[in-house]
Amino acid sequence: MPPFAARFATLPEYPLAKIPQKKRELIERGVDVIDLGAGDADLAPPPAALERMSRAIHEPALSRYGFGMGLVAYREAVSAWMQTRFGVQFNPMTEIVPLLGSKEGISHLALAYMEPGAVGIIPEPGYNSYQGGTLLASGEPYRYALRPRTDFLVDLDEIPDDVLRRTRILYLNYPNNPTAAIAPRDYLERVVRVCRERDILLVYDNAYSELAFDGYVPPSIFEIDGARDVAIEFHSLSKTYNMTGWRCGWAVARPEIAGTLAKVKSFVDTGQFMAVQAAGVAALESWASFVPGNVAVFKERRDAAVTAFRAAGFECDVPCATMYLWIKLPDGVLSAEFADRLLDEQGVVVMAGSAFGQGGEGFFRISFITTPARIAEAAARAGRLLGEMAGVGAA
Ligand SMILES: Cc1ncc(COP(=O)(O)O)c(C=O)c1O
């Protein structure tokens, strides 16, 4: 075998990689496993998307290569959705890039901007594709620890000038996975100002824009003045419409930036299965009839999770967005050890904070991907382990 490229050798283990196998082994041994790991809910996609998909697979035209263009109706539906939801206008043909899930777009974009010496600012804990994309493109990650001290926001004033001068991409994701933090508007205005001054591309990952509670309405970065000059925003059908496996998302940016991503992709994929895009149109058009009810289900789960984990002895804030609870561990309890033991001894899958980068140490994440009753059962089991590891919580 030839040696690996240096960039490959820098890739860490992907956090979710080992869990499915481990989970299978436990289930085969008869363990009642409760999975609160991946952000992958057990809920159904919109009926309109299912119905459209079942017809679309019988339409031969949709089985051909989509190429970068894909289904024009999908581009138009995305453009209309951005207009209705955020009041921002984007040209369907030149400013929208259909994606096979937002993850591939986020990762591939780095290939256009990164090279040795170029920096990507990576919030940690954070979604692993920011780091993965940067490393695979031979860029240099600058890891910024998201901690309660800054309300889990990246404070650009704390980043050394020498790093900012070499920075090509700043990755931001609010509502945030895994901390569930949100970004105030004046914070986003400051970020856009710095990116304009420093000529930094702002990659704004808005995968959770629709999963918000208690009256909070997450913005698009493009609601901020000047953002069009510097930002590209990523969206996904995965969380909003319970369509994780369908691999359907989009990026939106001014033509020069959108075209850059589209060019990279033209050498990587030959477009998406257009039946998925046809179903995506149906999903996007079903926002009003589907999303509020779906969010209500997540809110019920959130409330159950907060109540149950607090009762089990844990500390957590009440998140006003995302499908996650970011739960503090007592000092001295390492998150990876806690998560490993919770799975091995109690049959509960959670994500160790350190799986999202060292900045996530001291916390773990649960996802609202099962029923309130199962979440409560998981919390009780986690509380038992906490009692053993830290001498607190439910006995
Ligand atoms: C913050 C964030 N961005 C992007 C994604 C990718 O979503 P998808 O590739 O399914 O569109 C996820 C999925 O977990 C995520 O949490």
The ligand as an SDF file (V2000), in Angstrom:
LIG
                    3D

 16 16  0  0  0  0  0  0  0  0999 V2000
  -24.6840   21.7650   12.4260 C   0  0  0  0  0  0  0  0  0  0  0  0
  -24.9660   20.8040   11.3390 C   0  0  0  0  0  0  0  0  0  0  0  0
  -24.7150   21.1700   10.0820 N   0  0  0  0  0  0  0  0  0  0  0  0
  -24.9230   20.3360    9.0560 C   0  0  0  0  0  0  0  0  0  0  0  0
  -25.4120   19.0720    9.2800 C   0  0  0  0  0  0  0  0  0  0  0  0
  -25.5460   18.1620    8.0940 C   0  0  0  0  0  0  0  0  0  0  0  0
  -26.8170   17.8850    7.7500 O   0  0  0  0  0  0  0  0  0  0  0  0
  -27.1550   17.1440    6.3730 P   0  0  0  0  0  0  0  0  0  0  0  0
  -25.8680   16.7830    5.7060 O   0  0  0  0  0  0  0  0  0  0  0  0
  -27.9650   15.9860    6.7510 O   0  0  0  0  0  0  0  0  0  0  0  0
  -27.8930   18.1680    5.5640 O   0  0  0  0  0  0  0  0  0  0  0  0
  -25.6890   18.6410   10.5720 C   0  0  0  0  0  0  0  0  0  0  0  0
  -26.1620   17.2840   10.8250 C   0  0  0  0  0  0  0  0  0  0  0  0
  -26.1390   16.7690   11.9220 O   0  0  0  0  0  0  0  0  0  0  0  0
  -25.4610   19.5330   11.6290 C   0  0  0  0  0  0  0  0  0  0  0  0
  -25.6920   19.1970   12.8930 O   0  0  0  0  0  0  0  0  0  0  0  0
  1  2  1  0
  2  3  1  0
  2 15  2  0
  3  4  2  0
  4  5  1  0
  5  6  1  0
  5 12  2  0
  6  7  1  0
  7  8  1  0
  8  9  2  0
  8 10  1  0
  8 11  1  0
 12 13  1  0
 12 15  1  0
 13 14  2  0
 15 16  1  0
M  END
$$$$
